[in-house]
Each structure stands twice: as structure tokens, then as C-alpha cells.
Amino acid sequence: MVRLPLTSEEVERGQRLGALLRRARGGRSMLETALDARVSPETLRKIESGRVATPAFQTIAAIADVLGLSLDAVWAAMNQPEPGVEPAGSGRNASERLAS
């Protein structure tokens, strides 16, 4: 499978997702969170650091559930542009595209 390069909007969304998960995890260990969500600690680390900008829906859902986050809240936080930063484009295709 050939993956298309990520757009800057997708990279920024991945970084916002990672920041949200780190904040929600708080003092809870990454290992404990990952094991409870049934994902590898390496996967969680990559998501939190923004290295995996488009994680699978099931992965996000599992981590969000463990952290007590609603998927609506995760989606809103991922797609909320930083204050004072103008979006690069309409983002319609990027925001409609689900990650695999």
C-alpha cells in the first residue's frame, strides 16, 4: 500500500491529538494507559509525540475510552485550529479523511 504524504493540516491535527492525550493522561503512566487501551506503549508514545499523525480510529477510540474522553471531545480538539493561526486551506478533504 502506498501512503500519500501527510498535509500540514494532518500533521497539525496529529500534534493536537497527541497534546490532548498527554494532558488527559495526566500523572498516569504511559505504560498503564497503553496496556489498559490494549495498544503498545510504543504506539501511544508515537501518537502522543505527533509521530503518528493519523492513527487508526479503533486506536483513538480505545485510548479515549481509557482516559475518559468522548470521541466528540477528541474530534473537536483535533480540529480546533490554534488561536491566531490561519488555516492553510479549506481542509475539507483532510477533515473528511479517516485514517487507517
Steps between C-alpha positions, in 0.01 A plus 500: 500500500634840405433778750466856382709756686318669784379853451609768745142501633515127571833540679358785712190293586726214608696734723178632657383142558829410667485807726140421597584141592806605703291754695219249556744233617632738767707313756394158376789306349524451127549126554186463712294705255624307198442161660150597613420617145655182357748690284875482522678760710702586188180575308375727777839672519500564125144636507571726798816633336318568172709248306183311405281781371221273376453209741228244438154589625489192725826605662375851573170362628672255736737761643222757534285246686779421746559870560129578538487720190201506269573456132313827439745680729798336330370591153432860605846540656673349197325731260515821701760728344744675727383849593635763262619245243334517161420157350713408199194414289141395523608162639184336376673191360736473795226528760278248324776245453515230764830347586580136467 
